């Protein structure tokens, strides 16, 4: 099975759990906020894995450059989620945007080694 499919399956499951919890606790606005955060996290992690994967067997300098590019992608995603929280703070509960973001990002980050094998 492709790493992209496994990434989507794990990320989708984490997003569904975060969105379900948000909907249960905060209604439709919480659901939307959690899904937005989850989408940002999934995109960042997919980009990070895609950047790192070709450098897995490369020399150390190449590997480190690709690894740092993945870290930068996650850093940019953190700035994007902050911008989303600030832009939607009157319509979406900020907590649920962050729950969706961190719930998916951390889940995918901890399972990243399986995608790279």
N, CA, C and O atoms as CSV, one atom per row, in Angstrom:
chain,resi,resn,atom,element,x,y,z
A,1,UNK,N,N,0.848,-1.183,0.000
A,1,UNK,CA,C,0.000,0.000,0.000
A,1,UNK,C,C,0.893,1.247,0.000
A,1,UNK,O,O,1.904,1.296,0.702
A,2,UNK,N,N,0.521,2.220,-0.770
A,2,UNK,CA,C,1.282,3.454,-0.927
A,2,UNK,C,C,1.321,4.251,0.382
A,2,UNK,O,O,0.381,4.205,1.176
A,3,UNK,N,N,2.408,4.970,0.589
A,3,UNK,CA,C,2.518,5.801,1.792
A,3,UNK,C,C,1.460,6.899,1.790
A,3,UNK,O,O,1.007,7.332,2.850
A,4,UNK,N,N,1.067,7.344,0.606
A,4,UNK,CA,C,0.041,8.391,0.519
A,4,UNK,C,C,-1.309,7.886,1.027
A,4,UNK,O,O,-2.036,8.607,1.710
A,5,UNK,N,N,-1.632,6.644,0.688
A,5,UNK,CA,C,-2.894,6.056,1.142
A,5,UNK,C,C,-2.866,5.836,2.649
A,5,UNK,O,O,-3.846,6.116,3.339
A,6,UNK,N,N,-1.742,5.333,3.161
A,6,UNK,CA,C,-1.632,5.134,4.616
A,6,UNK,C,C,-1.688,6.465,5.358
A,6,UNK,O,O,-2.320,6.569,6.410
A,7,UNK,N,N,-1.028,7.480,4.809
A,7,UNK,CA,C,-1.062,8.812,5.411
A,7,UNK,C,C,-2.487,9.344,5.447
A,7,UNK,O,O,-2.926,9.882,6.464
A,8,UNK,N,N,-3.203,9.197,4.349
A,8,UNK,CA,C,-4.589,9.666,4.284
A,8,UNK,C,C,-5.485,8.898,5.247
A,8,UNK,O,O,-6.369,9.489,5.867
A,9,UNK,N,N,-5.274,7.601,5.382
A,9,UNK,CA,C,-6.110,6.792,6.274
A,9,UNK,C,C,-5.905,7.181,7.737
A,9,UNK,O,O,-6.875,7.376,8.471
A,10,UNK,N,N,-4.664,7.292,8.156
A,10,UNK,CA,C,-4.385,7.665,9.550
A,10,UNK,C,C,-4.817,9.099,9.804
A,10,UNK,O,O,-5.445,9.385,10.824
A,11,UNK,N,N,-4.489,10.003,8.890
A,11,UNK,CA,C,-4.885,11.400,9.043
A,11,UNK,C,C,-6.388,11.580,9.035
A,11,UNK,O,O,-6.930,12.365,9.813
A,12,UNK,N,N,-7.063,10.852,8.156
A,12,UNK,CA,C,-8.521,10.932,8.096
A,12,UNK,C,C,-9.178,10.429,9.368
A,12,UNK,O,O,-10.160,11.004,9.837
A,13,UNK,N,N,-8.634,9.353,9.927
A,13,UNK,CA,C,-9.163,8.833,11.182
A,13,UNK,C,C,-8.965,9.829,12.316
A,13,UNK,O,O,-9.887,10.069,13.097
A,14,UNK,N,N,-7.775,10.411,12.415
A,14,UNK,CA,C,-7.513,11.409,13.452
A,14,UNK,C,C,-8.400,12.633,13.266
A,14,UNK,O,O,-8.908,13.188,14.239
A,15,UNK,N,N,-8.587,13.054,12.018
A,15,UNK,CA,C,-9.442,14.207,11.739
A,15,UNK,C,C,-10.893,13.913,12.110
A,15,UNK,O,O,-11.580,14.764,12.675
A,16,UNK,N,N,-11.352,12.719,11.795
A,16,UNK,CA,C,-12.729,12.348,12.129
A,16,UNK,C,C,-12.949,12.319,13.640
A,16,UNK,O,O,-13.996,12.751,14.123
A,17,UNK,N,N,-11.974,11.816,14.382
A,17,UNK,CA,C,-12.095,11.799,15.842
A,17,UNK,C,C,-12.121,13.216,16.415
A,17,UNK,O,O,-12.944,13.531,17.274
A,18,UNK,N,N,-11.216,14.063,15.934
A,18,UNK,CA,C,-11.182,15.447,16.415
A,18,UNK,C,C,-12.459,16.189,16.041
A,18,UNK,O,O,-13.009,16.935,16.850
A,19,UNK,N,N,-12.931,15.982,14.807
A,19,UNK,CA,C,-14.146,16.664,14.346
A,19,UNK,C,C,-15.373,16.164,15.098
A,19,UNK,O,O,-16.255,16.952,15.439
A,20,UNK,N,N,-15.436,14.878,15.354
A,20,UNK,CA,C,-16.561,14.328,16.115
A,20,UNK,C,C,-16.607,14.866,17.531
A,20,UNK,O,O,-17.673,15.220,18.036
A,21,UNK,N,N,-15.451,14.926,18.169
A,21,UNK,CA,C,-15.387,15.489,19.525
A,21,UNK,C,C,-15.784,16.961,19.507
A,21,UNK,O,O,-16.530,17.416,20.375
A,22,UNK,N,N,-15.288,17.703,18.522
A,22,UNK,CA,C,-15.613,19.129,18.420
A,22,UNK,C,C,-17.101,19.341,18.172
A,22,UNK,O,O,-17.708,20.242,18.752
A,23,UNK,N,N,-17.686,18.518,17.317
A,23,UNK,CA,C,-19.120,18.642,17.036
A,23,UNK,C,C,-19.941,18.331,18.287
A,23,UNK,O,O,-20.924,19.012,18.579
A,24,UNK,N,N,-19.530,17.303,19.015
A,24,UNK,CA,C,-20.231,16.913,20.235
A,24,UNK,C,C,-20.173,18.023,21.288
A,24,UNK,O,O,-21.162,18.277,21.976
A,25,UNK,N,N,-19.015,18.684,21.415
A,25,UNK,CA,C,-18.828,19.690,22.463
A,25,UNK,C,C,-19.220,21.103,22.034
A,25,UNK,O,O,-19.657,21.893,22.870
A,26,UNK,N,N,-19.072,21.444,20.731
A,26,UNK,CA,C,-19.264,22.837,20.316
A,26,UNK,C,C,-20.194,23.000,19.124
A,26,UNK,O,O,-20.377,24.123,18.653
A,27,UNK,N,N,-20.783,21.935,18.623
A,27,UNK,CA,C,-21.719,22.046,17.511
A,27,UNK,C,C,-21.036,22.212,16.166
A,27,UNK,O,O,-19.869,21.863,15.988
A,28,UNK,N,N,-21.787,22.749,15.235
A,28,UNK,CA,C,-21.317,22.877,13.854
A,28,UNK,C,C,-20.088,23.772,13.732
A,28,UNK,O,O,-19.184,23.481,12.949
A,29,UNK,N,N,-20.050,24.844,14.491
A,29,UNK,CA,C,-18.887,25.744,14.426
A,29,UNK,C,C,-17.621,25.016,14.883
A,29,UNK,O,O,-16.560,25.183,14.281
A,30,UNK,N,N,-17.726,24.225,15.925
A,30,UNK,CA,C,-16.579,23.443,16.390
A,30,UNK,C,C,-16.141,22.418,15.363
A,30,UNK,O,O,-14.947,22.204,15.155
A,31,UNK,N,N,-17.119,21.780,14.716
A,31,UNK,CA,C,-16.829,20.805,13.666
A,31,UNK,C,C,-16.053,21.455,12.526
A,31,UNK,O,O,-15.034,20.925,12.082
A,32,UNK,N,N,-16.531,22.593,12.056
A,32,UNK,CA,C,-15.858,23.298,10.962
A,32,UNK,C,C,-14.447,23.716,11.358
A,32,UNK,O,O,-13.507,23.587,10.574
A,33,UNK,N,N,-14.311,24.215,12.578
A,33,UNK,CA,C,-13.000,24.656,13.052
A,33,UNK,C,C,-12.022,23.485,13.122
A,33,UNK,O,O,-10.877,23.600,12.685
A,34,UNK,N,N,-12.475,22.368,13.669
A,34,UNK,CA,C,-11.601,21.199,13.792
A,34,UNK,C,C,-11.203,20.667,12.420
A,34,UNK,O,O,-10.051,20.282,12.217
A,35,UNK,N,N,-12.128,20.641,11.492
A,35,UNK,CA,C,-11.803,20.158,10.145
A,35,UNK,C,C,-10.814,21.083,9.439
A,35,UNK,O,O,-9.946,20.616,8.701
A,36,UNK,N,N,-10.941,22.386,9.662
A,36,UNK,CA,C,-9.991,23.331,9.065
A,36,UNK,C,C,-8.587,23.099,9.625
A,36,UNK,O,O,-7.618,23.030,8.869
A,37,UNK,N,N,-8.482,22.982,10.936
A,37,UNK,CA,C,-7.184,22.714,11.554
A,37,UNK,C,C,-6.602,21.390,11.097
A,37,UNK,O,O,-5.403,21.289,10.837
A,38,UNK,N,N,-7.453,20.372,10.999
A,38,UNK,CA,C,-6.998,19.051,10.562
A,38,UNK,C,C,-6.502,19.085,9.125
A,38,UNK,O,O,-5.507,18.437,8.804
A,39,UNK,N,N,-7.169,19.822,8.266
A,39,UNK,CA,C,-6.753,19.917,6.867
A,39,UNK,C,C,-5.388,20.592,6.732
A,39,UNK,O,O,-4.561,20.174,5.922
A,40,UNK,N,N,-5.161,21.620,7.516
A,40,UNK,CA,C,-3.857,22.307,7.486
A,40,UNK,C,C,-2.765,21.352,7.939
A,40,UNK,O,O,-1.701,21.281,7.323
A,41,UNK,N,N,-3.025,20.619,9.014
A,41,UNK,CA,C,-2.034,19.680,9.537
A,41,UNK,C,C,-1.750,18.552,8.556
A,41,UNK,O,O,-0.594,18.180,8.357
A,42,UNK,N,N,-2.788,18.009,7.946
A,42,UNK,CA,C,-2.598,16.916,6.990
A,42,UNK,C,C,-1.786,17.375,5.786
A,42,UNK,O,O,-0.916,16.648,5.307
A,43,UNK,N,N,-2.065,18.569,5.298
A,43,UNK,CA,C,-1.307,19.099,4.162
A,43,UNK,C,C,0.160,19.316,4.536
A,43,UNK,O,O,1.053,19.012,3.746
A,44,UNK,N,N,0.406,19.835,5.726
A,44,UNK,CA,C,1.782,20.074,6.165
A,44,UNK,C,C,2.544,18.764,6.309
A,44,UNK,O,O,3.698,18.666,5.890
A,45,UNK,N,N,1.913,17.769,6.892
A,45,UNK,CA,C,2.593,16.496,7.091
A,45,UNK,C,C,2.819,15.779,5.766
A,45,UNK,O,O,3.869,15.169,5.564
A,46,UNK,N,N,1.863,15.844,4.878
A,46,UNK,CA,C,2.046,15.235,3.553
A,46,UNK,C,C,3.216,15.895,2.816
A,46,UNK,O,O,4.019,15.217,2.176
A,47,UNK,N,N,3.300,17.209,2.913
A,47,UNK,CA,C,4.415,17.916,2.275
A,47,UNK,C,C,5.746,17.531,2.916
A,47,UNK,O,O,6.734,17.317,2.215
A,48,UNK,N,N,5.774,17.443,4.243
A,48,UNK,CA,C,7.013,17.095,4.939
A,48,UNK,C,C,7.493,15.693,4.560
A,48,UNK,O,O,8.681,15.490,4.312
A,49,UNK,N,N,6.585,14.740,4.515
A,49,UNK,CA,C,6.962,13.371,4.147
A,49,UNK,C,C,7.401,13.322,2.683
A,49,UNK,O,O,8.377,12.649,2.350
A,50,UNK,N,N,6.695,14.022,1.820
A,50,UNK,CA,C,7.061,14.041,0.398
A,50,UNK,C,C,8.437,14.667,0.184
A,50,UNK,O,O,9.179,14.249,-0.705
A,51,UNK,N,N,8.775,15.657,0.986
A,51,UNK,CA,C,10.098,16.277,0.871
A,51,UNK,C,C,11.195,15.357,1.394
A,51,UNK,O,O,12.274,15.289,0.805
A,52,UNK,N,N,10.939,14.660,2.473
A,52,UNK,CA,C,11.963,13.827,3.100
A,52,UNK,C,C,12.169,12.506,2.382
A,52,UNK,O,O,13.302,12.040,2.266
A,53,UNK,N,N,11.126,11.911,1.909
A,53,UNK,CA,C,11.177,10.547,1.364
A,53,UNK,C,C,12.263,10.323,0.304
A,53,UNK,O,O,12.962,9.313,0.391
A,54,UNK,N,N,12.445,11.197,-0.686
A,54,UNK,CA,C,13.497,10.945,-1.688
A,54,UNK,C,C,14.913,11.008,-1.105
A,54,UNK,O,O,15.846,10.469,-1.702
A,55,UNK,N,N,15.083,11.644,0.027
A,55,UNK,CA,C,16.409,11.774,0.615
A,55,UNK,C,C,16.753,10.717,1.636
A,55,UNK,O,O,17.798,10.803,2.281
A,56,UNK,N,N,15.897,9.715,1.800
A,56,UNK,CA,C,16.124,8.707,2.830
A,56,UNK,C,C,17.422,7.925,2.638
A,56,UNK,O,O,18.081,7.595,3.624
A,57,UNK,N,N,17.798,7.626,1.430
A,57,UNK,CA,C,19.018,6.869,1.192
A,57,UNK,C,C,20.175,7.733,0.743
A,57,UNK,O,O,21.230,7.216,0.374
A,58,UNK,N,N,19.997,9.022,0.770
A,58,UNK,CA,C,21.017,9.942,0.258
A,58,UNK,C,C,22.098,10.198,1.306
A,58,UNK,O,O,21.993,9.772,2.456
A,59,UNK,N,N,23.128,10.899,0.876
A,59,UNK,CA,C,24.198,11.294,1.789
A,59,UNK,C,C,23.637,12.217,2.870
A,59,UNK,O,O,22.586,12.832,2.690
A,60,UNK,N,N,24.338,12.304,3.975
A,60,UNK,CA,C,23.860,13.064,5.125
A,60,UNK,C,C,23.506,14.512,4.796
A,60,UNK,O,O,22.450,14.968,5.232
A,61,UNK,N,N,24.317,15.259,4.059
A,61,UNK,CA,C,23.929,16.653,3.781
A,61,UNK,C,C,22.607,16.774,3.019
A,61,UNK,O,O,21.816,17.679,3.284
A,62,UNK,N,N,22.374,15.874,2.086
A,62,UNK,CA,C,21.129,15.889,1.326
A,62,UNK,C,C,19.958,15.530,2.242
A,62,UNK,O,O,18.913,16.180,2.216
A,63,UNK,N,N,20.150,14.490,3.050
A,63,UNK,CA,C,19.116,14.066,3.982
A,63,UNK,C,C,18.750,15.196,4.946
A,63,UNK,O,O,17.568,15.451,5.178
A,64,UNK,N,N,19.736,15.862,5.498
A,64,UNK,CA,C,19.491,16.941,6.464
A,64,UNK,C,C,18.760,18.105,5.793
A,64,UNK,O,O,17.868,18.699,6.398
A,65,UNK,N,N,19.120,18.437,4.562
A,65,UNK,CA,C,18.409,19.504,3.849
A,65,UNK,C,C,16.940,19.138,3.653
A,65,UNK,O,O,16.060,19.976,3.853
A,66,UNK,N,N,16.676,17.916,3.270
A,66,UNK,CA,C,15.296,17.481,3.063
A,66,UNK,C,C,14.535,17.416,4.378
A,66,UNK,O,O,13.364,17.789,4.437
A,67,UNK,N,N,15.185,16.950,5.421
A,67,UNK,CA,C,14.560,16.906,6.744
A,67,UNK,C,C,14.220,18.327,7.209
A,67,UNK,O,O,13.127,18.569,7.722
A,68,UNK,N,N,15.154,19.261,7.028
A,68,UNK,CA,C,14.916,20.653,7.428
A,68,UNK,C,C,13.788,21.279,6.606
A,68,UNK,O,O,13.040,22.113,7.116
A,69,UNK,N,N,13.663,20.886,5.352
A,69,UNK,CA,C,12.554,21.378,4.529
A,69,UNK,C,C,11.216,20.898,5.093
A,69,UNK,O,O,10.238,21.644,5.087
A,70,UNK,N,N,11.170,19.675,5.572
A,70,UNK,CA,C,9.954,19.158,6.202
A,70,UNK,C,C,9.616,19.901,7.478
A,70,UNK,O,O,8.451,20.199,7.740
A,71,UNK,N,N,10.631,20.198,8.270
A,71,UNK,CA,C,10.415,20.982,9.490
A,71,UNK,C,C,9.896,22.373,9.128
A,71,UNK,O,O,9.009,22.900,9.801
A,72,UNK,N,N,10.440,22.962,8.078
A,72,UNK,CA,C,9.985,24.280,7.633
A,72,UNK,C,C,8.533,24.232,7.167
A,72,UNK,O,O,7.774,25.169,7.414
A,73,UNK,N,N,8.141,23.155,6.497
A,73,UNK,CA,C,6.743,23.016,6.058
A,73,UNK,C,C,5.805,22.980,7.262
A,73,UNK,O,O,4.734,23.585,7.238
A,74,UNK,N,N,6.206,22.280,8.296
A,74,UNK,CA,C,5.384,22.242,9.514
A,74,UNK,C,C,5.366,23.608,10.195
A,74,UNK,O,O,4.342,24.012,10.747
A,75,UNK,N,N,6.479,24.312,10.160
A,75,UNK,CA,C,6.525,25.652,10.746
A,75,UNK,C,C,5.619,26.631,10.020
A,75,UNK,O,O,4.932,27.435,10.651
A,76,UNK,N,N,5.617,26.564,8.713
A,76,UNK,CA,C,4.724,27.421,7.928
A,76,UNK,C,C,3.274,27.073,8.237
A,76,UNK,O,O,2.427,27.962,8.319
A,77,UNK,N,N,2.983,25.790,8.408
A,77,UNK,CA,C,1.605,25.399,8.723
A,77,UNK,C,C,1.167,25.956,10.074
A,77,UNK,O,O,-0.003,26.293,10.258
A,78,UNK,N,N,2.095,26.051,11.015
A,78,UNK,CA,C,1.750,26.645,12.312
A,78,UNK,C,C,1.377,28.113,12.144
A,78,UNK,O,O,0.448,28.596,12.792
A,79,UNK,N,N,2.090,28.820,11.284
A,79,UNK,CA,C,1.746,30.216,11.017
A,79,UNK,C,C,0.397,30.333,10.319
A,79,UNK,O,O,-0.373,31.254,10.593
A,80,UNK,N,N,0.115,29.399,9.419
A,80,UNK,CA,C,-1.177,29.399,8.731
A,80,UNK,C,C,-2.308,29.158,9.718
A,80,UNK,O,O,-3.341,29.824,9.649
A,81,UNK,N,N,-2.128,28.215,10.637
A,81,UNK,CA,C,-3.198,27.940,11.594
A,81,UNK,C,C,-3.403,29.122,12.543
A,81,UNK,O,O,-4.534,29.394,12.945
A,82,UNK,N,N,-2.348,29.816,12.900
A,82,UNK,CA,C,-2.499,31.028,13.721
A,82,UNK,C,C,-3.285,32.080,12.945
A,82,UNK,O,O,-4.162,32.736,13.507
A,83,UNK,N,N,-2.982,32.244,11.674
A,83,UNK,CA,C,-3.726,33.204,10.850
A,83,UNK,C,C,-5.199,32.817,10.743
A,83,UNK,O,O,-6.070,33.685,10.789
A,84,UNK,N,N,-5.482,31.527,10.602
A,84,UNK,CA,C,-6.872,31.071,10.537
A,84,UNK,C,C,-7.588,31.332,11.853
A,84,UNK,O,O,-8.732,31.786,11.859
A,85,UNK,N,N,-6.926,31.049,12.965
A,85,UNK,CA,C,-7.531,31.310,14.278
A,85,UNK,C,C,-7.843,32.794,14.439
A,85,UNK,O,O,-8.927,33.151,14.901
A,86,UNK,N,N,-6.921,33.644,14.069
A,86,UNK,CA,C,-7.140,35.085,14.201
A,86,UNK,C,C,-8.234,35.587,13.260
A,86,UNK,O,O,-9.015,36.465,13.626
A,87,UNK,N,N,-8.289,35.037,12.066
A,87,UNK,CA,C,-9.276,35.496,11.088
A,87,UNK,C,C,-10.690,35.008,11.405
A,87,UNK,O,O,-11.668,35.655,11.029
A,88,UNK,N,N,-10.802,33.877,12.092
A,88,UNK,CA,C,-12.120,33.282,12.325
A,88,UNK,C,C,-12.504,33.231,13.799
A,88,UNK,O,O,-13.424,32.502,14.170
A,89,UNK,N,N,-11.827,33.979,14.628
A,89,UNK,CA,C,-12.069,33.868,16.073
A,89,UNK,C,C,-13.482,34.265,16.499
A,89,UNK,O,O,-13.917,33.888,17.587
A,90,UNK,N,N,-14.203,35.013,15.674
A,90,UNK,CA,C,-15.575,35.377,16.034
A,90,UNK,C,C,-16.597,34.358,15.528
A,90,UNK,O,O,-17.737,34.354,15.992
A,91,UNK,N,N,-16.212,33.503,14.595
A,91,UNK,CA,C,-17.155,32.526,14.048
A,91,UNK,C,C,-16.822,31.093,14.440
A,91,UNK,O,O,-17.731,30.282,14.617
A,92,UNK,N,N,-15.543,30.763,14.580
A,92,UNK,CA,C,-15.128,29.419,14.976
A,92,UNK,C,C,-14.455,29.476,16.330
A,92,UNK,O,O,-13.700,30.411,16.599
A,93,UNK,N,N,-14.705,28.504,17.188
A,93,UNK,CA,C,-13.994,28.454,18.469
A,93,UNK,C,C,-12.508,28.127,18.230
A,93,UNK,O,O,-12.196,27.074,17.675
A,94,UNK,N,N,-11.606,29.004,18.636
A,94,UNK,CA,C,-10.171,28.769,18.398
A,94,UNK,C,C,-9.669,27.450,18.979
A,94,UNK,O,O,-8.804,26.800,18.392
A,95,UNK,N,N,-10.202,27.059,20.117
A,95,UNK,CA,C,-9.762,25.808,20.738
A,95,UNK,C,C,-9.922,24.631,19.783
A,95,UNK,O,O,-9.029,23.789,19.688
A,96,UNK,N,N,-11.040,24.560,19.080
A,96,UNK,CA,C,-11.307,23.407,18.228
A,96,UNK,C,C,-10.489,23.439,16.948
A,96,UNK,O,O,-10.204,22.388,16.373
A,97,UNK,N,N,-10.108,24.614,16.496
A,97,UNK,CA,C,-9.177,24.690,15.365
A,97,UNK,C,C,-7.841,24.088,15.773
A,97,UNK,O,O,-7.225,23.338,15.015
A,98,UNK,N,N,-7.405,24.425,16.973
A,98,UNK,CA,C,-6.130,23.905,17.468
A,98,UNK,C,C,-6.205,22.419,17.784
A,98,UNK,O,O,-5.236,21.693,17.560
A,99,UNK,N,N,-7.337,21.954,18.300
A,99,UNK,CA,C,-7.503,20.516,18.563
A,99,UNK,C,C,-7.403,19.733,17.250
A,99,UNK,O,O,-6.732,18.703,17.191
A,100,UNK,N,N,-8.063,20.215,16.213
A,100,UNK,CA,C,-7.979,19.550,14.911
A,100,UNK,C,C,-6.560,19.560,14.364
A,100,UNK,O,O,-6.081,18.555,13.840
A,101,UNK,N,N,-5.893,20.698,14.487
A,101,UNK,CA,C,-4.530,20.833,13.970
A,101,UNK,C,C,-3.560,19.916,14.713
A,101,UNK,O,O,-2.884,19.091,14.099
A,102,UNK,N,N,-3.497,20.062,16.024
A,102,UNK,CA,C,-2.534,19.268,16.790
A,102,UNK,C,C,-2.917,17.796,16.853
A,102,UNK,O,O,-2.044,16.929,16.894
A,103,UNK,N,N,-4.204,17.510,16.861
A,103,UNK,CA,C,-4.632,16.115,16.879
A,103,UNK,C,C,-4.158,15.358,15.660
A,103,UNK,O,O,-3.714,14.215,15.771
A,104,UNK,N,N,-4.245,15.978,14.504
A,104,UNK,CA,C,-3.806,15.327,13.265
A,104,UNK,C,C,-2.288,15.416,13.111
A,104,UNK,O,O,-1.644,14.425,12.767
A,105,UNK,N,N,-1.716,16.582,13.359
A,105,UNK,CA,C,-0.273,16.752,13.154
A,105,UNK,C,C,0.527,15.811,14.049
A,105,UNK,O,O,1.450,15.148,13.576
A,106,UNK,N,N,0.192,15.745,15.322
A,106,UNK,CA,C,0.956,14.892,16.233
A,106,UNK,C,C,0.739,13.416,15.933
A,106,UNK,O,O,1.674,12.621,16.023
A,107,UNK,N,N,-0.472,13.047,15.584
A,107,UNK,CA,C,-0.729,11.654,15.221
A,107,UNK,C,C,0.109,11.251,14.010
A,107,UNK,O,O,0.730,10.188,14.003
A,108,UNK,N,N,0.123,12.097,12.999
A,108,UNK,CA,C,0.894,11.777,11.793
A,108,UNK,C,C,2.391,11.871,12.038
A,108,UNK,O,O,3.163,11.113,11.451
A,109,UNK,N,N,2.802,12.775,12.885
A,109,UNK,CA,C,4.225,12.907,13.191
A,109,UNK,C,C,4.744,11.657,13.889
A,109,UNK,O,O,5.839,11.184,13.586
A,110,UNK,N,N,3.967,11.124,14.817
A,110,UNK,CA,C,4.397,9.925,15.541
A,110,UNK,C,C,4.340,8.668,14.683
A,110,UNK,O,O,5.041,7.697,14.967
A,111,UNK,N,N,3.527,8.673,13.650
A,111,UNK,CA,C,3.461,7.498,12.778
A,111,UNK,C,C,4.256,7.687,11.485
A,111,UNK,O,O,4.200,6.848,10.586
A,112,UNK,N,N,4.983,8.776,11.402
A,112,UNK,CA,C,5.744,9.093,10.191
A,112,UNK,C,C,6.747,8.012,9.824
A,112,UNK,O,O,6.954,7.753,8.639
A,113,UNK,N,N,7.357,7.392,10.777
A,113,UNK,CA,C,8.385,6.380,10.472
A,113,UNK,C,C,7.807,5.221,9.686
A,113,UNK,O,O,8.524,4.588,8.911
A,114,UNK,N,N,6.541,4.932,9.864
A,114,UNK,CA,C,5.905,3.854,9.091
A,114,UNK,C,C,5.716,4.259,7.636
A,114,UNK,O,O,5.748,3.408,6.746
A,115,UNK,N,N,5.516,5.562,7.384
A,115,UNK,CA,C,5.340,6.026,6.015
A,115,UNK,C,C,6.661,6.055,5.261
A,115,UNK,O,O,6.685,5.967,4.033
A,116,UNK,N,N,7.750,6.176,5.993
A,116,UNK,CA,C,9.042,6.315,5.360
A,116,UNK,C,C,9.720,4.975,5.115
A,116,UNK,O,O,10.753,4.919,4.448
A,117,UNK,N,N,9.166,3.917,5.635
A,117,UNK,CA,C,9.788,2.588,5.480
A,117,UNK,C,C,9.611,2.053,4.075
A,117,UNK,O,O,10.071,0.953,3.771
